[in-house]
Each structure stands twice: as structure tokens, then as C-alpha cells.
Amino acid sequence: MANPMFRGLIPAFPTPLHLDGTVDEAGLERIVAYQIERGASGLVPLGGTGEATAFGIAERKRIMDITVTTAAGRVPVIAGVLDPGFGGALESGELYRKAGADGLMVIPPYYTRTDQEGLLRYFRALAPELKLPILFYDNPYRAHIITAPETIARMEEERLIVGMKASNTDLYHLDQVSKLISEAFCLLSGQDTLFVQQVILGAKGGVLTSAALLPDYWAKVQALAENGQVAEALATQGRLNPLMDALFAEQFPETVRRAFAMIGMPIGRSQPPIGALSEATEQRLSAALRHLESAGVLRPYH
């Protein structure tokens, strides 16, 4: 049986910032170390949670340099390529490769609307130039296109991608994909709230936002699901529902930043246009974290 190149819990994490919006380099080192020490199987800097599109290329290079240096080969670093078109994606991908990324998570072009053949043309042009393993970022909400399972399978067959992050609530779509791909394909969940369900359908792990806070807990959830203990896996995942509801309630990913501050690791505020949380969401988030701490699920940062 072939082993997927990337598997397990691979958090997409926020980028620590100073009050003036510049990168908090010491904070970035801390958050990378925190995730690895608490069981992350990999890291995704500069995804949506990391606010990749809010930074210029010099800032993104520095973020990658620090992430790769701090990770020090302990886990793979898969950089998010969220550019809207070919030129930017090529520039970002080359930058991240030179910085030491182990892979790239690439979203489809989302400004110029395309179709299935256009997606194939895009990745056929991009993949040979990037020279790194590519995870296809299946995110219909952001990319404005539903990528057919057959297209995803074709991209694997042509060796354009090695896997995908399924940020898609359509479980039938994931089921169809899982029937068309090889055993070596890195099928990864991208839906915190549907992680167990996606593992049951074939996901080998997940690129999850909430895993940035507690990767070790999510690893236990995955182990239960893979061992066929479905009811227990769903119940264990369900203990995080109040946290996930708060994290995705509004002004994402400011919610994730506030969560880190509440556990003792302040990492600054999000860049515009993202704003502050409402008092109601602050209270929901705080209550969810306090409950997990009291239950021994989440350990504060010291």
C-alpha cells in the first residue's frame, strides 16, 4: 500500500503581528514551535487563516523563512498559494520553494472565471514551473468553481498534484473523489466541523484551523475514526463544536487570533478589512475555551 506524502493534522495557522501590522517574528517562532510540540504533523503558513493576501511579497518571504527555520525539518511546511492568477501564483510558488517549503497548497484562479478544461490548463502550466508537490485547494466558496471529481483525478493522473485540501461541505463530492484517486493521493479534510465524516470517506488527515490550537486532540479524533470507532470519534469531535461555532462566527480569522490571546499567546489583530469581534462572539469564544481548559482538553500556553 502506497503511503501519502502528507497526512495527519496539518494546522493552517494565523500570522502573528505587531500593533502596527508588521510581522511579529518572535511570535511567529513561538506559534510554530507550539504547534509542533503539541503534535502537528505539518504546517500551512500563509493560507486563509494566515491572511496571505494581506501581505506583500517581502513580508511573505520573511514569514516563510522564519517558519521553515523554526520547523527545522521536524514537520513538512506546505505554503499557501492564494494568488488570483497565474503570474502571482508562479511568483509566490517560486519564492516559497526557494525559502525551503516542502509543498504548496494552490487555489484555482478565482478572478478570471474558468471551467474544467481551464483548470487543467492552469495546473498544466503551473505545476512544471513550481517544482514542488502541490495540494489542490478545493474551496468552491473562495474559488467560485466546483471542481469535478474527474478533473481532480485527471490532475493526479497527469502528476500535476499529489493531493488536495477539501474545504467543501459536499460529502458526496468527496466520496466521488475518493473512488477515483490512488492510495498515494493525499486527500485531506479542510472542514473542521466535518473532519470525522471526511476521514470516514477516505481523508488521511486534515488542514484544519482549530488544529492550530490543539493538534494533539484532533490527532486522537483521527485515530478513532480510522480505527472504526465512529460513534466515539463523532462524540470526541463534538466536544469542540462550541469552539468551532465561535471560531467561524464572524470576522474570521480574527476569532483565531483572539483564541490564541485567550490561552496566553497574544498574536496581534487581523489586517483590514477584518475588524474586531462583537462582544457576544468574544464571550462565546471565551466560554468555549474555558470549558475545554477545565475539561483538560486544552492546555493554556505558558
C-alpha positions in Angstrom: 0.0 0.0 0.0 1.4 3.4 -1.0 1.8 6.0 1.8 0.6 9.5 1.1 3.3 12.2 1.2 1.3 14.4 3.6 -1.1 13.0 6.2 -2.2 13.7 9.8 -3.1 17.0 11.4 -1.6 19.9 9.5 -2.8 23.2 11.0 -3.4 26.3 9.0 -2.3 29.0 11.4 -2.5 32.8 11.9 0.4 35.0 11.3 1.5 36.9 14.5 1.6 40.7 14.0 2.6 43.7 16.0 0.2 46.5 16.6 1.5 48.4 13.6 0.7 45.4 11.3 4.3 44.3 10.9 5.2 40.6 11.3 6.0 39.6 14.9 9.0 37.4 14.2 9.4 36.2 17.8 5.7 35.5 17.9 5.9 33.5 14.7 8.7 31.4 16.1 6.5 30.7 19.2 3.4 29.7 17.3 5.3 27.4 15.0 7.1 25.7 18.0 3.8 25.5 19.9 2.1 23.5 17.1 5.0 21.1 16.6 5.4 20.5 20.3 1.7 19.7 20.6 1.7 17.1 17.8 1.2 18.8 14.5 2.1 16.6 11.5 2.8 19.6 9.3 2.2 23.3 9.0 0.4 25.5 6.5 1.6 29.1 6.7 0.1 31.8 4.5 -3.3 30.1 4.0 -6.5 31.9 4.5 -6.1 31.7 8.3 -2.6 33.2 7.8 -4.1 36.1 5.8 -1.7 35.5 2.9 -3.4 38.1 0.7 -2.9 40.8 3.2 0.9 40.7 2.9 3.3 41.9 0.3 5.9 39.6 -1.2 8.7 40.7 1.1 6.6 40.0 4.1 5.6 36.7 2.8 9.2 35.7 2.2 10.1 36.6 5.8 7.1 34.6 7.1 8.3 31.6 5.1 11.9 32.0 6.1 11.0 32.0 9.8 8.5 29.2 9.6 10.9 26.9 7.7 13.9 27.7 10.0 11.8 27.2 13.2 10.3 23.9 11.9 13.8 22.8 11.2 12.7 19.7 9.2 10.7 18.3 12.0 7.4 18.5 10.0 6.7 19.5 6.4 5.9 23.1 5.6 3.2 23.5 2.9 2.8 27.1 1.9 -0.5 28.5 0.7 -0.5 29.9 -2.8 -3.7 32.0 -2.8 -2.9 34.4 -5.7 -5.9 35.1 -8.1 -4.0 34.2 -11.3 -1.0 32.6 -13.0 1.7 35.3 -12.7 1.2 35.8 -9.0 0.9 32.1 -8.2 4.1 31.4 -10.1 6.0 34.2 -8.3 4.7 33.1 -4.9 5.4 29.4 -5.5 9.0 30.1 -6.7 9.5 32.3 -3.6 8.3 29.6 -1.2 10.3 26.9 -2.9 13.5 28.9 -2.5 12.6 29.6 1.1 12.5 25.8 1.8 8.8 24.9 1.5 8.2 21.1 1.2 5.0 21.6 -0.7 2.4 24.1 -1.9 -1.3 24.4 -1.4 -2.6 26.1 -4.6 -6.1 27.5 -5.1 -7.7 27.7 -8.5 -7.6 31.1 -10.3 -10.6 33.0 -8.9 -10.7 36.3 -10.7 -10.9 35.0 -14.2 -13.8 32.6 -14.2 -12.9 29.3 -15.8 -14.2 25.8 -16.5 -12.9 22.3 -16.0 -10.6 22.4 -19.1 -9.4 25.8 -17.9 -8.4 24.4 -14.5 -6.4 21.7 -16.3 -4.7 24.2 -18.5 -3.8 26.3 -15.4 -2.3 23.5 -13.4 -0.5 22.0 -16.5 1.2 25.4 -17.0 1.9 26.0 -13.3 3.0 22.6 -11.9 6.1 22.1 -14.0 7.4 25.6 -13.1 6.8 25.3 -9.4 8.9 22.1 -9.0 7.2 21.2 -5.6 4.5 18.8 -4.6 1.1 20.5 -5.0 -2.0 20.1 -2.9 -5.0 21.3 -4.8 -7.0 23.7 -2.6 -10.6 22.7 -3.3 -12.6 25.7 -1.9 -15.6 26.4 -4.1 -16.7 29.3 -1.8 -13.5 31.2 -2.4 -12.6 30.0 -5.9 -16.1 30.3 -7.4 -15.9 27.0 -9.2 -16.9 23.4 -8.3 -14.1 21.2 -9.5 -15.4 17.9 -10.8 -14.1 14.7 -9.2 -13.0 13.6 -12.7 -10.9 16.8 -13.0 -9.2 16.1 -9.7 -8.4 12.5 -10.7 -7.1 13.7 -14.1 -4.7 16.2 -12.3 -3.4 13.3 -10.2 -3.0 11.1 -13.2 -1.0 13.8 -15.0 1.1 14.2 -11.9 0.1 17.9 -11.5 -1.0 17.4 -7.9 -0.2 15.0 -5.1 -3.4 15.6 -3.1 -6.0 18.1 -2.1 -7.5 20.0 0.8 -11.2 19.5 0.7 -12.7 22.8 2.0 -16.0 21.7 0.7 -19.1 20.6 2.7 -20.4 18.4 -0.1 -19.6 14.9 1.3 -21.0 13.3 -1.9 -18.3 15.2 -3.9 -15.6 13.9 -1.6 -16.9 10.4 -1.8 -16.8 10.5 -5.6 -13.2 11.9 -5.5 -12.1 9.1 -3.1 -13.3 6.5 -5.6 -11.2 7.9 -8.4 -7.8 8.6 -6.8 -4.9 6.4 -6.0 -3.9 5.2 -2.5 -0.9 7.5 -2.6 -3.2 10.6 -3.0 -3.0 13.0 -0.1 -6.7 13.5 0.5 -7.0 16.0 3.4 -10.1 17.3 5.1 -10.5 21.1 5.1 -13.7 21.2 7.2 -13.2 21.3 10.9 -16.9 20.6 11.6 -16.9 17.6 9.2 -13.5 16.1 9.9 -14.6 12.7 11.1 -17.1 12.4 8.2 -14.4 13.2 5.7 -11.9 10.7 7.3 -14.6 8.0 7.1 -14.8 8.8 3.3 -11.0 8.5 2.9 -9.3 11.6 4.1 -5.8 10.9 5.5 -5.7 13.9 7.8 -6.7 17.5 7.7 -5.6 21.1 7.2 -7.7 22.5 10.0 -7.8 25.9 11.6 -8.8 24.7 15.0 -5.9 22.3 14.9 -3.6 25.2 15.4 -4.9 25.4 18.9 -5.0 21.7 19.8 -3.4 19.4 17.1 -2.9 16.6 19.6 -6.6 16.4 20.3 -7.5 16.3 16.7 -5.0 13.5 16.1 -6.9 11.4 18.7 -10.1 12.1 16.7 -8.5 10.9 13.5 -7.2 7.8 15.2 -10.7 6.9 16.5 -12.2 7.4 13.1 -9.6 5.4 11.3 -10.0 2.6 13.8 -13.7 2.3 13.1 -14.8 3.8 16.4 -17.1 6.2 14.6 -19.5 7.0 17.4 -16.7 7.8 19.8 -14.9 9.8 17.1 -18.0 11.9 16.4 -18.6 12.4 20.2 -14.9 13.5 20.6 -15.2 15.9 17.7 -18.5 17.1 19.1 -16.8 18.4 22.2 -15.2 21.0 20.1 -18.4 22.2 18.5 -18.8 25.3 20.7 -15.2 26.3 19.9 -15.7 25.8 16.2 -19.0 27.6 16.2 -17.3 30.6 17.8 -14.2 30.5 15.6 -16.3 30.6 12.4 -19.0 33.0 13.7 -17.6 36.3 12.3 -14.6 38.3 11.3 -12.5 35.2 10.5 -9.6 34.8 11.3 -9.7 37.5 14.0 -11.5 34.9 16.0 -8.5 32.6 15.9 -6.2 35.4 17.0 -8.4 36.2 19.9 -8.5 32.5 20.9 -4.7 32.4 21.0 -4.7 35.6 23.1 -7.2 34.0 25.5 -4.9 30.9 26.1 -1.9 33.1 26.8 -0.3 33.7 23.4 -1.3 37.2 22.1 -0.5 37.4 18.3 -2.0 40.7 17.4 -5.0 41.8 15.3 -6.1 41.0 11.8 -5.4 43.3 8.9 -8.1 45.4 7.3 -10.9 44.8 6.2 -11.2 42.3 9.1 -12.4 44.1 12.2 -12.9 43.4 15.9 -15.3 40.8 17.3 -18.6 41.6 18.7 -18.9 41.3 22.5 -21.3 38.4 22.0 -18.7 36.4 20.0 -15.9 37.3 22.4 -18.0 35.8 25.2 -18.8 32.7 23.2 -15.2 32.2 22.4 -14.0 32.7 25.9 -16.7 30.4 27.3 -15.8 27.6 24.8 -12.1 27.9 25.7 -12.7 27.9 29.4 -14.8 24.8 29.1 -12.1 23.0 27.2 -9.4 24.0 29.7 -11.5 22.9 32.6 -12.1 19.5 30.9 -8.4 19.1 30.3 -8.8 19.1 26.6 -6.8 22.4 26.0 -3.7 23.4 27.9 -3.0 27.1 28.3 0.2 28.4 26.8 2.9 29.2 29.4 
